[in-house]
Amino acid sequence: MSKKTQTWNFRIANSSNFMAFLKKLKLVDKSVPLELEGNNLFAKVRTPDKSVIKFVDVDLHEILEGDLPANRLKVGILEISKLVDVFKYFGPEEAINLIIESQPYENDLIATSIKFSSSSLNIFIKCADISLLAYIDDNIQKSIHSTEGSEVNFEISRESFQKISSLTGIESNSEELLHFDVQSDGVTVRGNSFQYMIIKGKTANGFTDPKVYTIYKNQFSYIDQENSEIHFHENRILVKSTESDSIIAIGLVEV
């Protein structure tokens, strides 16, 4: 017996919020399973080597209007850039609808196709097979992104992120390292060509002894440049945005 197809009709209330959500995921990987559950649209994405895992969540009402499914709806996107590009074909004042077709699978719903439509244009996107994408279990994601047990933590501003991003552009080799030197009087970010003190004359929370935490420079670009909390663990750095529901874990490099 074939499974019954269910259709979900939404109106896109804010395409800018939708694109901002997608672009945060695009920083890490081009393929991603999107998930709708309750009043939330979220995704868990990782790099192929699993050294970076990112979680982004947004209130669905900030993006869509319409009746939501009772079960979790998973939408496999093979190329997220193409999904972002869809919006450039619609006019700024054009009302856009999103139609998702899905089929039940175990306790979830799996999307089979997506259609973006207006009064004059329809764009169709075939969904990817979820089993072919890098899916991260909820419990694994929550464990990796837990701040419990962090050795040191502090707040970092959007402006500091932007400055570090500019400074890393001085260096051309993406395999170069980025060091966070935690001292009793502050925290310094250090590359091969620069040193930038992001905390000066203040001790980071939890500080006991000087320590250096290191990641690859190119991994810094995966982080959302927002006001955030940084938590250093023994084996990873967590950056948790205080502006949005976004958190990223980056594995530390042994040097």
Backbone bond lengths (Angstrom), bond angles and torsions (degrees), N, CA, C in turn:
res aa  C-N    CA-C-N  psi(-1)  N-CA   C-N-CA  omega(-1)  CA-C   N-CA-C  phi
1 M - - - 1.464 - - 1.528 109.56 -
2 S 1.314 116.47 129.71 1.464 119.58 -179.94 1.520 110.35 -73.80
3 K 1.302 114.83 150.08 1.455 120.34 179.52 1.524 109.76 -77.73
4 K 1.317 115.55 143.70 1.454 120.90 -176.66 1.531 110.59 -76.95
5 T 1.313 115.65 128.14 1.463 120.73 177.66 1.521 109.89 -77.97
6 Q 1.324 115.64 134.21 1.458 121.78 176.81 1.526 108.58 -114.99
7 T 1.311 115.94 139.01 1.459 121.46 -177.60 1.530 110.10 -114.85
8 W 1.343 114.99 134.03 1.461 121.47 -178.96 1.521 108.72 -120.40
9 N 1.329 114.67 125.03 1.460 121.01 -175.99 1.528 110.53 -109.83
10 F 1.315 115.70 125.55 1.463 121.55 179.31 1.525 109.90 -129.59
11 R 1.309 114.78 155.10 1.459 120.79 167.24 1.512 107.59 -107.60
12 I 1.325 117.20 132.08 1.464 120.40 179.08 1.527 108.44 -78.04
13 A 1.334 115.33 109.14 1.458 121.07 -175.78 1.518 112.06 -79.82
14 N 1.343 116.38 -30.82 1.463 119.92 -178.24 1.528 108.97 -149.23
15 S 1.334 116.05 98.09 1.466 120.06 -178.13 1.523 111.70 -69.06
16 S 1.343 118.04 -29.58 1.474 120.95 179.17 1.525 110.60 -64.06
17 N 1.333 117.56 -42.11 1.462 120.79 177.23 1.524 111.05 -65.21
18 F 1.333 116.15 -36.98 1.471 120.67 178.63 1.523 109.92 -63.94
19 M 1.323 117.31 -46.68 1.466 121.04 -178.99 1.524 111.25 -66.20
20 A 1.337 117.47 -38.63 1.469 120.80 178.92 1.524 110.39 -62.38
21 F 1.324 116.77 -40.26 1.468 121.94 176.96 1.528 110.64 -62.18
22 L 1.331 116.99 -47.77 1.460 121.35 -178.17 1.527 112.23 -65.07
23 K 1.327 116.71 -38.21 1.470 120.40 -177.88 1.524 111.86 -67.04
24 K 1.328 117.82 -29.46 1.463 120.34 176.45 1.526 110.87 -65.04
25 L 1.317 116.71 -34.45 1.461 121.79 178.46 1.518 110.94 -76.54
26 K 1.318 115.62 -38.49 1.460 122.21 -178.26 1.524 111.81 -58.69
27 L 1.345 117.27 -26.63 1.458 120.47 179.30 1.525 112.13 -60.23
28 V 1.339 116.41 -29.28 1.463 121.05 -172.57 1.525 112.83 -99.53
29 D 1.352 117.87 -45.21 1.465 120.34 -178.43 1.522 109.41 -153.98
30 K 1.307 116.96 155.54 1.468 121.20 -177.58 1.522 112.01 -84.54
31 S 1.334 117.55 -22.34 1.461 121.60 -178.81 1.521 109.48 -112.84
32 V 1.346 116.45 135.23 1.458 118.70 -175.16 1.527 110.55 -156.74
33 P 1.329 117.35 140.15 1.463 120.13 170.63 1.539 109.51 -87.12
34 L 1.325 116.75 117.88 1.461 120.90 173.32 1.524 108.52 -84.81
35 E 1.328 116.83 149.42 1.459 120.27 -178.35 1.529 110.54 -134.96
36 L 1.330 115.11 135.37 1.456 122.16 175.43 1.524 107.51 -116.37
37 E 1.322 115.57 126.80 1.463 119.68 177.39 1.520 108.43 -153.69
38 G 1.323 116.31 132.43 1.462 119.17 -176.91 1.511 109.76 61.41
39 N 1.322 116.16 -127.00 1.466 120.99 177.71 1.518 112.04 -104.18
40 N 1.326 116.79 22.12 1.460 119.95 -173.65 1.522 112.86 -121.49
41 L 1.336 114.01 142.82 1.460 123.36 168.12 1.518 105.97 -114.01
42 F 1.330 117.21 123.13 1.463 119.24 -175.32 1.523 110.33 -146.89
43 A 1.326 114.37 168.13 1.457 120.73 178.27 1.515 109.45 -155.06
44 K 1.341 114.33 149.02 1.462 122.52 175.30 1.522 106.15 -121.51
45 V 1.307 116.39 122.12 1.461 120.44 -173.60 1.520 109.43 -132.77
46 R 1.335 115.85 148.78 1.467 119.87 -179.61 1.514 110.33 -141.62
47 T 1.330 114.46 162.11 1.459 120.14 173.06 1.534 108.50 -78.28
48 P 1.337 118.13 159.18 1.470 120.49 -179.01 1.533 113.54 -56.45
49 D 1.332 117.57 -33.26 1.468 119.53 -179.11 1.530 112.80 -86.93
50 K 1.337 117.26 2.37 1.472 124.40 177.45 1.519 113.60 65.70
51 S 1.334 117.63 14.25 1.462 119.97 -179.98 1.533 112.20 -78.56
52 V 1.333 116.55 -16.88 1.461 121.59 179.81 1.529 108.27 -131.07
53 I 1.334 115.69 127.56 1.468 121.15 176.66 1.525 107.84 -130.94
54 K 1.321 115.37 129.22 1.465 121.08 -174.71 1.525 110.31 -126.81
55 F 1.324 115.34 142.04 1.466 122.26 176.74 1.523 108.41 -125.79
56 V 1.329 116.45 129.24 1.464 121.59 178.25 1.524 108.01 -130.93
57 D 1.321 116.05 132.48 1.460 122.03 -177.12 1.525 108.46 -134.18
58 V 1.329 116.49 142.82 1.456 120.77 178.41 1.522 108.65 -144.69
59 D 1.332 116.58 147.37 1.458 121.90 175.39 1.535 108.33 -65.59
60 L 1.319 116.60 123.01 1.466 120.95 -177.74 1.524 112.76 -57.24
61 H 1.337 116.23 -31.95 1.460 119.56 -177.71 1.526 112.11 -68.56
62 E 1.341 117.37 -13.98 1.458 120.51 175.41 1.526 111.49 -80.54
63 I 1.344 115.85 -8.30 1.475 120.52 -176.01 1.529 111.90 -125.88
64 L 1.348 116.75 -46.20 1.461 121.29 -171.19 1.523 112.33 -123.22
65 E 1.321 114.43 154.73 1.460 122.07 170.52 1.517 107.60 -126.10
66 G 1.342 116.48 135.07 1.459 120.10 179.26 1.511 111.08 150.04
67 D 1.306 116.29 172.71 1.461 121.89 179.41 1.524 110.33 -75.88
68 L 1.319 115.69 129.85 1.458 121.35 -176.06 1.527 110.79 -96.29
69 P 1.334 117.17 146.87 1.464 119.80 178.36 1.525 111.63 -68.30
70 A 1.327 115.72 152.66 1.463 120.42 179.50 1.527 111.37 -73.58
71 N 1.332 116.77 -32.17 1.464 121.53 179.88 1.522 110.90 -99.40
72 R 1.312 116.35 164.49 1.461 120.48 177.23 1.526 110.14 -64.75
73 L 1.313 115.01 134.13 1.461 121.91 178.56 1.521 108.62 -111.23
74 K 1.346 116.21 121.01 1.460 121.85 -179.49 1.528 109.42 -105.95
75 V 1.328 114.98 131.76 1.464 121.29 -176.31 1.526 108.43 -123.54
76 G 1.322 117.94 108.84 1.460 121.68 -178.51 1.517 111.47 -82.40
77 I 1.325 116.22 120.46 1.464 121.84 179.73 1.524 108.54 -112.72
78 L 1.340 116.47 119.61 1.456 120.84 -177.20 1.524 112.05 -78.71
79 E 1.335 116.67 -41.27 1.467 120.92 179.27 1.513 108.61 -132.32
80 I 1.315 116.41 101.76 1.455 120.86 -174.47 1.527 111.80 -67.11
81 S 1.331 117.17 -25.74 1.470 120.39 178.20 1.524 110.80 -61.87
82 K 1.344 116.11 -38.05 1.464 119.68 179.77 1.523 111.06 -67.50
83 L 1.335 116.13 -32.82 1.461 119.88 177.47 1.528 110.34 -68.48
84 V 1.319 116.54 -40.30 1.466 120.86 176.92 1.525 110.47 -63.83
85 D 1.335 115.89 -40.48 1.466 120.65 -176.39 1.526 113.30 -68.10
86 V 1.332 117.27 -19.50 1.460 120.40 -179.53 1.532 111.03 -53.53
87 F 1.315 116.57 -39.15 1.467 120.24 -171.65 1.528 113.26 -70.34
88 K 1.315 117.48 -19.46 1.461 118.78 -179.39 1.527 111.92 -73.86
89 Y 1.338 117.44 -13.40 1.462 121.08 179.71 1.533 112.55 -88.19
90 F 1.330 115.94 -8.73 1.465 120.20 178.29 1.520 109.57 -105.26
91 G 1.320 116.57 146.39 1.456 121.45 178.37 1.514 111.79 -70.12
92 P 1.346 118.07 156.51 1.462 121.85 -176.73 1.527 114.27 -62.09
93 E 1.334 117.12 -28.19 1.466 121.05 -179.87 1.523 112.69 -101.59
94 E 1.335 116.36 5.21 1.463 120.61 -174.84 1.524 111.25 -80.20
95 A 1.317 117.08 130.43 1.465 121.69 176.49 1.528 108.97 -73.54
96 I 1.359 116.17 126.01 1.470 120.86 -176.11 1.525 109.09 -115.98
97 N 1.314 115.73 132.73 1.457 121.94 175.31 1.528 109.52 -107.88
98 L 1.325 115.54 150.45 1.465 122.28 177.15 1.520 107.92 -121.88
99 I 1.317 116.20 119.94 1.470 121.27 179.41 1.521 108.02 -115.62
100 I 1.328 115.96 122.55 1.465 121.70 -179.16 1.524 109.21 -115.81
101 E 1.319 116.32 125.43 1.461 120.80 173.53 1.521 108.74 -99.75
102 S 1.321 116.40 137.39 1.463 120.12 -176.04 1.517 111.33 -142.76
103 Q 1.333 114.42 163.73 1.452 121.62 174.00 1.521 109.18 -131.61
104 P 1.326 117.85 147.26 1.468 120.29 179.40 1.520 111.70 -70.91
105 Y 1.322 114.93 142.65 1.468 121.15 174.91 1.521 107.66 -146.15
106 E 1.333 116.67 115.22 1.462 122.54 -173.89 1.532 108.18 53.24
107 N 1.335 118.74 -120.26 1.469 120.10 -177.77 1.527 112.83 -99.57
108 D 1.337 116.01 5.51 1.460 120.04 -175.91 1.522 110.98 -116.28
109 L 1.333 114.38 176.99 1.453 122.22 170.25 1.522 107.63 -115.63
110 I 1.323 117.11 136.29 1.456 122.19 -179.67 1.524 108.71 -114.86
111 A 1.333 116.13 121.78 1.455 120.39 -179.65 1.522 110.65 -70.38
112 T 1.325 116.13 139.14 1.468 121.39 178.12 1.523 111.60 -108.41
113 S 1.330 117.27 -26.92 1.460 120.32 178.41 1.525 110.11 -158.28
114 I 1.334 115.16 156.83 1.462 122.63 177.62 1.522 107.53 -129.31
115 K 1.329 115.40 141.50 1.464 119.95 173.60 1.526 109.54 -130.89
116 F 1.325 115.85 128.01 1.459 122.18 170.67 1.522 106.87 -100.29
117 S 1.314 117.18 129.40 1.450 118.73 -175.74 1.521 112.17 -141.09
118 S 1.330 114.22 150.02 1.459 122.29 171.39 1.523 106.72 -133.72
119 S 1.304 117.37 -170.62 1.459 119.94 179.66 1.523 112.20 -68.56
120 S 1.339 116.80 -17.24 1.472 119.49 -175.54 1.523 114.82 -125.55
121 L 1.330 117.97 -9.01 1.471 120.08 -172.90 1.519 111.76 -143.15
122 N 1.330 116.13 138.55 1.469 123.41 172.05 1.527 108.53 -123.99
123 I 1.329 117.03 132.31 1.463 121.88 174.64 1.526 108.04 -125.36
124 F 1.330 116.09 126.72 1.459 122.06 -175.35 1.536 110.24 -107.23
125 I 1.331 115.72 137.47 1.466 121.25 176.79 1.526 108.57 -130.95
126 K 1.321 115.77 124.46 1.459 120.66 176.92 1.526 108.68 -82.53
127 C 1.308 116.08 133.04 1.464 120.17 -178.27 1.525 111.39 -79.66
128 A 1.309 115.28 148.86 1.459 121.25 178.44 1.526 110.20 -81.33
129 D 1.306 115.34 154.09 1.463 121.76 174.86 1.528 108.05 -68.16
130 I 1.338 116.46 120.69 1.467 121.10 -177.72 1.527 111.44 -56.57
131 S 1.339 116.91 -34.93 1.468 120.33 -177.33 1.528 112.19 -66.94
132 L 1.335 117.20 -17.39 1.462 120.98 179.87 1.527 112.47 -91.69
133 L 1.324 116.51 -7.27 1.460 121.09 -179.40 1.523 110.47 -99.50
134 A 1.328 115.36 163.07 1.470 120.91 179.89 1.527 108.82 -82.21
135 Y 1.337 115.10 91.69 1.468 119.91 -177.75 1.521 109.82 -93.60
136 I 1.335 115.50 135.50 1.461 121.96 -178.82 1.522 108.60 -110.86
137 D 1.305 116.87 125.06 1.456 122.60 179.26 1.531 110.58 -62.99
138 D 1.331 116.86 144.99 1.472 121.65 -178.13 1.526 112.08 -55.19
139 N 1.333 116.76 -46.22 1.466 120.11 -175.83 1.527 111.91 -66.59
140 I 1.344 116.25 -36.83 1.465 120.01 177.62 1.522 109.91 -65.71
141 Q 1.334 116.32 -43.82 1.469 120.31 179.16 1.526 110.88 -60.41
142 K 1.325 117.45 -45.77 1.469 120.78 -177.98 1.522 111.11 -65.24
143 S 1.336 116.95 -36.89 1.462 120.67 178.72 1.525 111.58 -66.40
144 I 1.331 116.18 -45.92 1.463 120.70 -178.91 1.520 111.48 -65.58
145 H 1.333 117.06 -34.98 1.458 121.30 -176.66 1.526 113.86 -94.54
146 S 1.318 117.03 9.28 1.466 120.23 176.90 1.532 110.31 -71.82
147 T 1.319 116.40 136.06 1.469 120.72 177.89 1.519 112.00 -88.08
148 E 1.322 117.25 -4.98 1.462 120.17 179.53 1.525 109.87 -64.57
149 G 1.317 115.64 137.10 1.455 120.95 178.11 1.513 114.34 84.67
150 S 1.335 117.96 7.39 1.470 118.85 179.05 1.523 109.40 -68.12
151 E 1.321 116.13 145.87 1.462 121.44 -177.46 1.527 111.79 -81.72
152 V 1.327 116.02 -40.47 1.466 122.03 -176.48 1.522 107.65 -144.73
153 N 1.340 116.59 144.05 1.456 119.28 174.19 1.519 110.71 -147.90
154 F 1.335 115.22 154.40 1.456 121.09 178.37 1.521 108.66 -161.52
155 E 1.327 116.53 167.34 1.463 121.46 177.59 1.526 110.00 -94.98
156 I 1.324 114.94 147.75 1.463 120.45 178.57 1.529 108.16 -134.23
157 S 1.307 116.92 139.40 1.454 121.21 -175.42 1.525 112.02 -87.70
158 R 1.316 115.22 160.47 1.458 121.82 174.67 1.531 110.61 -56.75
159 E 1.341 116.21 -40.06 1.458 121.20 -178.29 1.525 111.46 -64.54
160 S 1.335 116.72 -38.39 1.466 120.09 177.80 1.526 110.98 -65.65
161 F 1.341 116.73 -40.66 1.460 120.45 176.42 1.521 110.91 -59.24
162 Q 1.332 115.90 -45.10 1.464 120.18 -178.10 1.521 111.38 -63.97
163 K 1.340 116.08 -37.34 1.462 119.45 179.70 1.525 110.82 -69.03
164 I 1.333 117.22 -42.73 1.469 120.25 177.80 1.523 109.94 -61.26
165 S 1.328 116.27 -42.28 1.467 120.47 179.17 1.521 110.98 -59.29
166 S 1.323 116.76 -41.88 1.467 120.53 178.42 1.520 111.01 -66.57
167 L 1.323 116.33 -41.31 1.463 120.53 -177.89 1.530 111.85 -66.71
168 T 1.332 116.85 -35.19 1.467 118.58 179.35 1.529 110.85 -67.04
169 G 1.330 116.97 -19.50 1.452 120.53 177.28 1.517 113.49 -70.39
170 I 1.342 116.58 -14.03 1.472 120.35 176.83 1.515 109.96 -64.54
171 E 1.338 115.46 -32.54 1.459 120.75 -174.91 1.521 110.15 -98.69
172 S 1.310 116.92 139.68 1.463 121.33 -174.18 1.522 114.01 -95.55
173 N 1.311 118.07 -20.81 1.458 121.70 -175.46 1.528 110.06 -89.57
174 S 1.336 117.19 113.25 1.466 121.21 -177.31 1.520 112.54 -67.65
175 E 1.348 117.59 -17.87 1.453 120.80 179.37 1.525 112.58 -84.06
176 E 1.330 116.81 -1.77 1.459 119.39 177.35 1.526 109.76 -67.48
177 L 1.298 115.51 157.31 1.461 121.45 -172.51 1.522 111.94 -97.70
178 L 1.321 114.06 153.18 1.458 121.85 175.54 1.524 107.15 -121.28
179 H 1.328 115.78 120.42 1.459 121.55 -174.72 1.525 110.47 -107.46
180 F 1.321 116.33 139.27 1.459 122.94 172.33 1.534 107.19 -110.58
181 D 1.315 116.17 105.39 1.469 121.37 -179.55 1.529 109.01 -90.49
182 V 1.326 116.56 112.68 1.462 121.65 -179.22 1.521 108.60 -99.97
183 Q 1.322 115.47 116.00 1.463 122.42 -179.15 1.532 109.93 -121.25
184 S 1.304 116.55 172.76 1.462 120.49 -179.11 1.519 112.38 -66.71
185 D 1.336 116.95 -24.28 1.470 120.20 -177.26 1.522 113.28 -108.34
186 G 1.349 117.49 16.19 1.457 118.61 177.28 1.516 113.97 147.42
187 V 1.326 115.00 -169.14 1.465 122.13 -178.52 1.523 108.49 -132.89
188 T 1.331 115.91 130.68 1.463 122.21 178.75 1.517 110.19 -118.05
189 V 1.331 115.84 133.67 1.464 121.25 173.10 1.516 107.11 -97.05
190 R 1.343 116.62 130.27 1.462 120.18 -171.61 1.519 110.92 -132.97
191 G 1.340 116.21 127.69 1.449 122.76 170.59 1.515 108.72 -111.99
192 N 1.317 117.93 -171.99 1.467 120.25 177.56 1.517 112.12 -68.56
193 S 1.355 116.34 -26.12 1.462 120.08 -173.12 1.526 114.09 -115.78
194 F 1.336 117.97 2.66 1.467 118.54 -178.31 1.524 111.62 -156.09
195 Q 1.323 114.70 161.02 1.462 124.25 169.98 1.521 107.36 -136.34
196 Y 1.322 116.95 128.39 1.469 121.18 -176.89 1.525 108.63 -134.08
197 M 1.333 117.02 117.79 1.459 122.10 -178.71 1.521 108.88 -84.92
198 I 1.338 116.58 107.16 1.458 120.06 -177.27 1.528 112.13 -87.71
199 I 1.331 116.86 -21.41 1.467 121.46 171.39 1.519 107.06 -129.49
200 K 1.317 116.28 125.64 1.457 121.20 -175.38 1.525 110.41 -127.44
201 G 1.350 115.44 127.68 1.460 120.56 177.53 1.511 113.77 70.37
202 K 1.322 117.16 24.31 1.462 121.28 -178.91 1.520 108.94 -145.61
203 T 1.330 116.37 141.30 1.457 121.19 -179.22 1.523 110.35 -91.30
204 A 1.326 117.34 132.09 1.462 121.71 178.12 1.525 110.05 -65.90
205 N 1.302 116.92 149.40 1.467 121.74 179.13 1.530 110.61 -60.59
206 G 1.339 116.06 132.05 1.456 121.08 178.12 1.516 114.73 85.75
207 F 1.339 117.67 0.35 1.469 120.08 -176.53 1.531 111.17 -62.42
208 T 1.332 115.31 133.66 1.462 121.63 173.60 1.523 111.37 -126.41
209 D 1.333 115.81 -46.03 1.460 121.42 -179.33 1.525 109.50 -139.84
210 P 1.345 117.08 152.61 1.474 119.60 176.02 1.527 110.72 -58.70
211 K 1.310 115.85 140.31 1.462 120.23 -179.42 1.516 109.41 -155.31
212 V 1.338 115.74 151.78 1.460 121.96 179.34 1.534 108.36 -116.14
213 Y 1.344 115.91 129.30 1.463 122.36 176.16 1.529 107.71 -114.15
214 T 1.328 116.90 133.46 1.466 120.59 -170.33 1.523 112.13 -128.70
215 I 1.344 115.72 136.17 1.458 122.53 172.15 1.529 107.96 -130.58
216 Y 1.336 116.42 168.87 1.460 119.37 173.15 1.528 109.27 -75.54
217 K 1.308 116.13 142.32 1.463 121.24 -176.02 1.526 111.78 -58.38
218 N 1.343 117.18 -40.16 1.468 119.04 -176.84 1.529 112.25 -66.55
219 Q 1.333 117.94 -21.07 1.460 120.54 179.27 1.524 112.19 -72.51
220 F 1.313 117.02 -20.15 1.458 120.49 179.46 1.529 111.01 -62.84
221 S 1.325 117.11 -29.30 1.469 121.24 -177.67 1.527 112.25 -70.19
222 Y 1.340 118.09 -14.47 1.461 121.08 178.74 1.523 112.05 -77.85
223 I 1.332 117.12 -14.63 1.463 122.20 -175.11 1.524 110.09 -83.53
224 D 1.334 116.53 136.93 1.463 120.39 174.27 1.520 109.19 -71.20
225 Q 1.308 116.72 130.11 1.463 120.86 -177.98 1.525 110.07 -83.48
226 E 1.330 114.41 76.51 1.461 122.60 -179.22 1.527 109.04 -131.61
227 N 1.323 116.44 161.35 1.466 119.60 172.32 1.521 108.00 -55.91
228 S 1.334 116.51 128.37 1.464 119.62 -169.71 1.523 112.32 -147.56
229 E 1.324 114.17 169.63 1.462 122.70 167.17 1.523 107.62 -106.94
230 I 1.322 116.86 137.62 1.465 121.67 174.65 1.525 108.42 -111.71
231 H 1.318 116.06 127.67 1.462 122.30 178.41 1.524 108.01 -120.52
232 F 1.331 116.71 123.88 1.457 121.16 177.59 1.531 109.91 -100.06
233 H 1.330 115.40 123.86 1.457 122.37 174.11 1.530 108.21 -105.51
234 E 1.299 114.78 177.07 1.467 120.07 -179.51 1.523 111.67 -62.39
235 N 1.344 116.34 -33.63 1.468 119.49 -173.90 1.528 114.31 -123.11
236 R 1.325 117.98 2.36 1.461 119.76 -177.13 1.528 111.27 -159.15
237 I 1.318 114.30 160.89 1.454 122.29 172.28 1.525 107.48 -111.56
238 L 1.316 117.06 134.61 1.462 122.24 175.51 1.519 108.66 -112.00
239 V 1.317 116.20 132.17 1.466 121.12 174.20 1.523 107.08 -119.45
240 K 1.327 115.75 115.07 1.465 122.24 -175.97 1.513 109.32 -114.21
241 S 1.323 116.61 115.24 1.458 121.07 -178.59 1.527 110.32 -66.40
242 T 1.335 116.22 140.95 1.459 121.27 172.99 1.532 110.73 -100.81
243 E 1.341 116.07 1.27 1.462 121.31 178.14 1.524 111.97 -99.81
244 S 1.328 116.46 -28.30 1.465 121.41 -177.34 1.521 108.51 -145.33
245 D 1.333 115.74 171.95 1.463 120.29 178.89 1.520 108.62 -88.81
246 S 1.324 115.14 78.74 1.464 122.38 -177.75 1.521 108.68 -141.09
247 I 1.319 115.55 134.39 1.469 119.83 178.63 1.526 108.41 -145.77
248 I 1.336 115.29 143.34 1.460 120.48 -178.52 1.525 109.46 -134.78
249 A 1.323 115.40 140.38 1.469 122.63 175.16 1.527 108.36 -114.26
250 I 1.313 115.87 130.66 1.468 121.74 178.86 1.520 108.09 -124.70
251 G 1.328 116.13 125.36 1.462 120.35 179.90 1.525 111.45 -66.91
252 L 1.332 116.20 138.07 1.455 120.92 179.10 1.518 110.88 -76.71
253 V 1.331 115.08 151.27 1.457 123.01 178.45 1.517 108.63 -96.53
254 E 1.308 116.79 132.23 1.464 120.41 175.45 1.519 109.30 -83.89
255 V 1.326 116.65 124.30 1.467 120.55 -179.39 1.523 109.72 -127.41
